Amino acid sequence: MNQTPKLVFSRTLESLTWNSTLFTELDPEYFRRLKQQPGKDLVIFAGPEVIKAFRKHNLIDEYRLIYNPLVLGGGKPLFESIDSTLHLKFISSKVFNCGNVLMVYEPLKK
């Protein structure tokens, strides 16, 4: 994990460490080219605004959502800022011993 390149989106950070590159906004063409390169898949660990930007440019090939059996009663919804219906096709699921459930979906093509 330490050697894996990390791409960080932030409007407040000025510098990074730990093999990271800083982005203040999404450059769709950069990520389209990056997706075409050989190697491992790209993974987004992000909040609603970053997800919305990637979705807007059709850059998400798969959603892996992990449901945790804990109700906090607050927080920011992941899809709060999505401005249109997101149609997904169920691919698979996996239940972990801790009670978490991984659900895998693909966006349906329009």
PyMOL commands that set and color helices and strands:
alter all, ss='L'
color gray80, all
select helices_A, chain A and resi 28-36+48-56
alter helices_A, ss='H'
color red, helices_A
select strands_A, chain A and resi 6-9+20-23+63-67+88-95+101-107
alter strands_A, ss='S'
color yellow, strands_A
deselect
rebuild
show_as cartoon
